[in-house]
């Protein structure tokens, strides 16, 4: 049976891989995002909606248009790095706005409908930075810890209702965000792009970057009936570096 699946930040990186995998299953997939050009490039039959997930009114309006949602993937996010002493208040607030308030608003928009129907799945794309601290990422790490905490609180609230709430916590993924991190390393250290990417890859036992499809596969699993007994979990995807 076809499900209605909404993926925020659904036109790029992990979000794009996720929309494609759900669409391949025959689901009705809607990608939300702010980049209109990227949204227009989405393949058929994926639908696109322009939406800033930090805008309360915009989120309410888009979910009103969509109607009942069976699967929500909170994927939209930002990431910047800087020593704490150089982290601006604007950067701090932007991370909290996109990485925490966005999932809060979208989750709140679908939760009562899912509860009333006694079914549904919500998956937040967090990060290994949502499980452990990392230097030079105070704003990002704090926001991802908060996103995981939000997921756990909602999962506890909905336990036993048939609605499942989980997160995935991947290490560095081959996306535009990681490409920007590589560029910053090159700029600050003089390393080559290949050396900079390898430095990131060596932070986990994998010794390589994750591919977006690997994270998407975990999301699709958590949304499936095979994960019917799984809720309140933060699934680490890093090749065994963090064991919990």
QUIQUIJO-V919870 format. One record per backbone hydrogen bond with DSSP energy under -0.5 kcal/mol. NH is the residue of the N-H (numbers start at 0). CO is the residue of the C=O. If there is no record, write none. Layout:
NH;CO + NH;CO
//
This chain:
4;2 + 4;27 + 5;70 + 6;29 + 7;72 + 8;31 + 9;6 + 9;31 + 11;8 + 14;11 + 15;11 + 16;12 + 17;13 + 18;14 + 19;15 + 20;16 + 21;17 + 22;18 + 23;19 + 24;20 + 24;21 + 25;22 + 26;21 + 27;2 + 28;26 + 29;4 + 30;46 + 31;6 + 32;48 + 35;33 + 38;34 + 39;35 + 40;36 + 40;37 + 41;38 + 45;42 + 46;28 + 48;30 + 50;32 + 52;50 + 54;51 + 55;53 + 58;54 + 59;55 + 60;56 + 61;57 + 62;58 + 63;59 + 64;60 + 65;61 + 66;62 + 69;3 + 70;3 + 71;120 + 72;5 + 73;71 + 73;122 + 74;72 + 81;135 + 85;82 + 86;82 + 86;83 + 87;85 + 91;87 + 92;88 + 93;89 + 94;90 + 95;91 + 96;92 + 97;93 + 98;94 + 99;95 + 100;95 + 101;96 + 103;99 + 104;100 + 105;101 + 106;102 + 107;103 + 108;104 + 109;105 + 109;106 + 110;106 + 111;107 + 113;109 + 114;110 + 115;111 + 116;112 + 117;113 + 118;113 + 119;161 + 120;69 + 121;163 + 122;71 + 123;165 + 124;73 + 125;123 + 125;167 + 127;169 + 129;126 + 130;127 + 131;127 + 136;133 + 137;81 + 140;136 + 141;137 + 142;138 + 143;139 + 144;140 + 145;141 + 146;142 + 147;143 + 148;144 + 149;145 + 150;146 + 151;147 + 152;148 + 153;149 + 154;150 + 155;151 + 156;152 + 157;153 + 158;154 + 158;155 + 160;157 + 162;157 + 163;119 + 163;161 + 165;121 + 166;232 + 167;123 + 168;234 + 170;236 + 173;209 + 174;172 + 178;174 + 179;175 + 180;176 + 181;177 + 182;178 + 183;179 + 184;180 + 185;181 + 186;182 + 187;183 + 188;184 + 189;185 + 190;184 + 195;191 + 196;192 + 197;193 + 198;194 + 199;195 + 200;196 + 201;197 + 202;199 + 203;200 + 205;237 + 206;200 + 206;203 + 209;171 + 213;210 + 214;210 + 215;211 + 216;212 + 217;213 + 218;214 + 219;215 + 220;216 + 221;217 + 222;218 + 223;220 + 226;223 + 227;224 + 229;226 + 230;228 + 231;164 + 234;166 + 234;232 + 235;233 + 236;168 + 237;235 + 242;240 + 243;241
//
